[in-house]
Amino acid sequence: MNTRTSRTVVAAALVLGIAAGPAVPALAAAGISAAPGHAAPGEPAREAPDAGALRAAIQGLPKDDATAALVRVSGTGGGWRGSAGVHDLASGRSADPDGRFRAGSVTKVFTAAVVLQLAREGRVGLDRPVRRYLPDLIPAAYEDVTVRQLLNHT
């Protein structure tokens, strides 16, 4: 994989929040450590996020791929947030690391892929209620909705 593609893939993975799951080996290959508490069962806890590696991963993203990247990585060992690129093309104003955005529909595919990887690793049960994993996010009225139902939109 060339440097341009590698940077784009790593930045996209981080932006989509995949870093806490099965992307950990891919990030490690890029020299980026995940936060403690996200190791697979039986593996040693991981180090805190490597701010230098994260900063380097998002710097210099080709303008054809992204005008800006907002990255947040967190875990029990701490967190890191950073940005690269511009918020406004006309003014050239830098991207704000505290900015917020709503991700579009394409994220459903990435999220589903990560959930399926977690299921393969035995960390998520497809036939278990989503509320088991996100108790503070899913209202009690939806306590019977399973991960599988959420993934296939039923």
Secondary structure as UniProt FT lines:
FT   HELIX           3..15
FT   TURN            16..17
FT   HELIX           18..20
FT   TURN            21..23
FT   HELIX           24..29
FT   TURN            30..31
FT   TURN            36..37
FT   TURN            41..42
FT   HELIX           51..58
FT   TURN            59..60
FT   TURN            63..65
FT   STRAND          68..75
FT   TURN            76..77
FT   STRAND          78..86
FT   TURN            89..91
FT   TURN            97..98
FT   TURN            105..106
FT   HELIX           107..120
FT   TURN            121..122
FT   TURN            126..127
FT   HELIX           130..133
FT   TURN            135..137
FT   HELIX           140..142
FT   TURN            143..144
FT   HELIX           147..151
FT   TURN            152..153
//
